[in-house]
Amino acid sequence: MVTILGRKKREEDLERELMELRERYSSLERRLEEVIEKTEKVEKGARLLTEAVYKIIAYLKDLEWTREEKALKPEAKPIAVAEEKPVKKESLNETESKLLEEVDKKGVLTVNECYERVGKSREHVSRMLKQLVDKGVLTRERKGKIFYYRRVEKARAL
């Protein structure tokens, strides 16, 4: 009889441990779901913050460029300014026309921005931009390793 009572007590102890483990498992599952929700919120916040930082950087670059434009004195000439020659629209090829449109839209563009917008190779766009500078349509200004291109009329108005 002692063995039957001992077994029954052992079974009750195991049942109690099993119940405690189930409760603990449920509690851990709830905590895990909460952590997942918080992680998703943090990731979303990080994405929004990253987008905001990129927008701020772009704004500051534009702001810096306008400050530099104001700082230029009328007697200062941009680098590689060719003589102004009237250029007929017909004398421009398709790529040159696209490049001029993009420069007119943005005001100032780099080679990277140009080739992304026009859809030609970097070398091809660089060659076209140089030709437009030689024709007197664009000016080229160097800042560090980057060249900036803008319309001659806009550069002369500074």
C-alpha positions as a Markdown table, in Angstrom:
| # | Residue | x | y | z |
|---|---|---|---|---|
| 1 | Met | 0.0 | 0.0 | 0.0 |
| 2 | Val | 2.8 | 2.4 | 0.6 |
| 3 | Thr | 3.9 | 2.1 | -3.0 |
| 4 | Ile | 0.4 | 3.0 | -4.3 |
| 5 | Leu | 0.3 | 6.1 | -2.0 |
| 6 | Gly | 3.9 | 7.1 | -3.0 |
| 7 | Arg | 3.0 | 6.8 | -6.7 |
| 8 | Lys | -0.1 | 8.9 | -6.3 |
| 9 | Lys | 1.9 | 11.6 | -4.5 |
| 10 | Arg | 4.5 | 11.5 | -7.2 |
| 11 | Glu | 1.8 | 11.8 | -9.9 |
| 12 | Glu | 0.3 | 14.8 | -8.1 |
| 13 | Asp | 3.8 | 16.4 | -7.9 |
| 14 | Leu | 4.4 | 15.9 | -11.6 |
| 15 | Glu | 0.9 | 17.3 | -12.5 |
| 16 | Arg | 1.7 | 20.4 | -10.4 |
| 17 | Glu | 5.1 | 20.8 | -12.1 |
| 18 | Leu | 3.5 | 20.4 | -15.5 |
| 19 | Met | 0.9 | 23.1 | -14.7 |
| 20 | Glu | 3.7 | 25.5 | -13.5 |
| 21 | Leu | 5.6 | 24.8 | -16.7 |
| 22 | Arg | 2.6 | 25.5 | -18.9 |
| 23 | Glu | 1.9 | 28.8 | -17.1 |
| 24 | Arg | 5.6 | 29.8 | -17.4 |
| 25 | Tyr | 5.5 | 28.9 | -21.1 |
| 26 | Ser | 2.4 | 31.0 | -21.7 |
| 27 | Ser | 4.0 | 33.9 | -19.8 |
| 28 | Leu | 7.2 | 33.6 | -21.9 |
| 29 | Glu | 5.1 | 33.5 | -25.1 |
| 30 | Arg | 3.4 | 36.8 | -24.1 |
| 31 | Arg | 6.7 | 38.4 | -23.3 |
| 32 | Leu | 8.1 | 37.3 | -26.7 |
| 33 | Glu | 5.1 | 38.8 | -28.5 |
| 34 | Glu | 5.6 | 42.1 | -26.7 |
| 35 | Val | 9.3 | 42.1 | -27.5 |
| 36 | Ile | 8.6 | 41.4 | -31.2 |
| 37 | Glu | 6.1 | 44.3 | -31.3 |
| 38 | Lys | 8.6 | 46.6 | -29.7 |
| 39 | Thr | 11.3 | 45.5 | -32.1 |
| 40 | Glu | 9.0 | 46.2 | -35.1 |
| 41 | Lys | 8.3 | 49.7 | -33.7 |
| 42 | Val | 12.0 | 50.4 | -33.2 |
| 43 | Glu | 12.8 | 49.2 | -36.8 |
| 44 | Lys | 10.0 | 51.4 | -38.2 |
| 45 | Gly | 11.4 | 54.4 | -36.2 |
| 46 | Ala | 14.9 | 53.7 | -37.4 |
| 47 | Arg | 13.7 | 53.6 | -41.1 |
| 48 | Leu | 11.8 | 56.9 | -40.6 |
| 49 | Leu | 14.9 | 58.5 | -38.9 |
| 50 | Thr | 17.2 | 57.3 | -41.7 |
| 51 | Glu | 14.9 | 58.9 | -44.3 |
| 52 | Ala | 14.7 | 62.1 | -42.3 |
| 53 | Val | 18.5 | 62.2 | -42.0 |
| 54 | Tyr | 18.9 | 61.8 | -45.8 |
| 55 | Lys | 16.4 | 64.6 | -46.4 |
| 56 | Ile | 18.3 | 66.8 | -44.0 |
| 57 | Ile | 21.6 | 66.1 | -45.7 |
| 58 | Ala | 20.1 | 66.9 | -49.1 |
| 59 | Tyr | 18.6 | 70.1 | -47.8 |
| 60 | Leu | 21.9 | 71.1 | -46.2 |
| 61 | Lys | 23.8 | 70.4 | -49.5 |
| 62 | Asp | 21.3 | 72.6 | -51.4 |
| 63 | Leu | 21.7 | 75.3 | -48.7 |
| 64 | Glu | 25.5 | 75.1 | -48.8 |
| 65 | Trp | 25.4 | 75.5 | -52.6 |
| 66 | Thr | 23.2 | 78.6 | -52.4 |
| 67 | Arg | 25.5 | 80.1 | -49.8 |
| 68 | Glu | 28.5 | 79.5 | -52.1 |
| 69 | Glu | 26.5 | 81.1 | -55.0 |
| 70 | Lys | 25.9 | 84.2 | -52.9 |
| 71 | Ala | 29.6 | 84.3 | -51.9 |
| 72 | Leu | 30.8 | 84.4 | -55.5 |
| 73 | Lys | 31.7 | 88.0 | -56.4 |
| 74 | Pro | 30.7 | 89.3 | -59.9 |
| 75 | Glu | 34.4 | 89.5 | -60.9 |
| 76 | Ala | 35.0 | 85.9 | -60.0 |
| 77 | Lys | 34.7 | 83.6 | -62.9 |
| 78 | Pro | 33.8 | 79.9 | -62.6 |
| 79 | Ile | 36.3 | 77.4 | -63.8 |
| 80 | Ala | 36.2 | 76.4 | -67.5 |
| 81 | Val | 33.8 | 79.0 | -68.7 |
| 82 | Ala | 33.8 | 79.1 | -72.4 |
| 83 | Glu | 32.7 | 82.1 | -74.4 |
| 84 | Glu | 29.0 | 82.5 | -74.6 |
| 85 | Lys | 27.9 | 81.4 | -78.0 |
| 86 | Pro | 24.3 | 81.1 | -79.0 |
| 87 | Val | 23.6 | 77.5 | -79.4 |
| 88 | Lys | 20.7 | 76.4 | -81.6 |
| 89 | Lys | 18.5 | 73.6 | -80.2 |
| 90 | Glu | 18.9 | 71.8 | -83.5 |
| 91 | Ser | 22.7 | 71.6 | -83.1 |
| 92 | Leu | 22.3 | 69.5 | -79.9 |
| 93 | Asn | 22.0 | 65.8 | -80.0 |
| 94 | Glu | 19.4 | 63.9 | -78.0 |
| 95 | Thr | 21.6 | 63.3 | -75.0 |
| 96 | Glu | 22.8 | 66.9 | -74.9 |
| 97 | Ser | 19.2 | 68.1 | -75.0 |
| 98 | Lys | 18.2 | 65.7 | -72.1 |
| 99 | Leu | 21.2 | 66.9 | -70.1 |
| 100 | Leu | 20.2 | 70.5 | -70.6 |
| 101 | Glu | 16.7 | 69.7 | -69.5 |
| 102 | Glu | 17.9 | 68.0 | -66.4 |
| 103 | Val | 20.3 | 70.9 | -65.5 |
| 104 | Asp | 17.4 | 73.4 | -66.1 |
| 105 | Lys | 15.1 | 71.4 | -63.8 |
| 106 | Lys | 17.6 | 71.1 | -60.9 |
| 107 | Gly | 19.8 | 74.1 | -61.5 |
| 108 | Val | 23.1 | 72.4 | -60.7 |
| 109 | Leu | 24.0 | 68.7 | -61.3 |
| 110 | Thr | 27.0 | 66.4 | -60.9 |
| 111 | Val | 28.0 | 63.8 | -63.4 |
| 112 | Asn | 26.5 | 61.1 | -61.2 |
| 113 | Glu | 23.2 | 62.8 | -61.1 |
| 114 | Cys | 23.3 | 63.4 | -64.8 |
| 115 | Tyr | 24.0 | 59.8 | -65.9 |
| 116 | Glu | 21.4 | 58.5 | -63.5 |
| 117 | Arg | 18.7 | 60.7 | -65.0 |
| 118 | Val | 19.7 | 60.4 | -68.6 |
| 119 | Gly | 20.3 | 56.6 | -68.6 |
| 120 | Lys | 23.7 | 56.7 | -70.4 |
| 121 | Ser | 27.1 | 55.5 | -69.2 |
| 122 | Arg | 29.1 | 57.8 | -66.9 |
| 123 | Glu | 31.8 | 58.2 | -69.6 |
| 124 | His | 29.3 | 59.1 | -72.3 |
| 125 | Val | 27.6 | 61.7 | -70.0 |
| 126 | Ser | 31.0 | 63.2 | -69.0 |
| 127 | Arg | 32.0 | 63.6 | -72.6 |
| 128 | Met | 28.6 | 65.2 | -73.5 |
| 129 | Leu | 28.9 | 67.6 | -70.5 |
| 130 | Lys | 32.4 | 68.6 | -71.6 |
| 131 | Gln | 31.1 | 69.3 | -75.1 |
| 132 | Leu | 28.4 | 71.5 | -73.7 |
| 133 | Val | 31.0 | 73.4 | -71.6 |
| 134 | Asp | 33.1 | 73.8 | -74.8 |
| 135 | Lys | 30.0 | 75.1 | -76.7 |
| 136 | Gly | 29.5 | 77.7 | -73.9 |
| 137 | Val | 26.1 | 76.3 | -72.8 |
| 138 | Leu | 27.3 | 75.0 | -69.4 |
| 139 | Thr | 29.9 | 75.9 | -66.8 |
| 140 | Arg | 31.9 | 73.4 | -64.8 |
| 141 | Glu | 32.9 | 74.2 | -61.3 |
| 142 | Arg | 35.1 | 71.9 | -59.2 |
| 143 | Lys | 34.7 | 71.4 | -55.5 |
| 144 | Gly | 37.0 | 68.7 | -54.1 |
| 145 | Lys | 36.8 | 65.8 | -56.5 |
| 146 | Ile | 33.3 | 66.6 | -57.7 |
| 147 | Phe | 32.4 | 68.7 | -60.7 |
| 148 | Tyr | 29.2 | 70.7 | -60.7 |
| 149 | Tyr | 27.5 | 71.7 | -64.0 |
| 150 | Arg | 25.1 | 74.6 | -64.4 |
| 151 | Arg | 23.8 | 76.8 | -67.3 |
| 152 | Val | 26.0 | 79.7 | -68.3 |
| 153 | Glu | 23.2 | 82.2 | -67.9 |
| 154 | Lys | 22.6 | 81.2 | -64.3 |
| 155 | Ala | 26.3 | 81.2 | -63.5 |
| 156 | Arg | 26.8 | 84.7 | -65.1 |
| 157 | Ala | 23.9 | 86.1 | -63.1 |
| 158 | Leu | 25.7 | 85.6 | -59.9 |
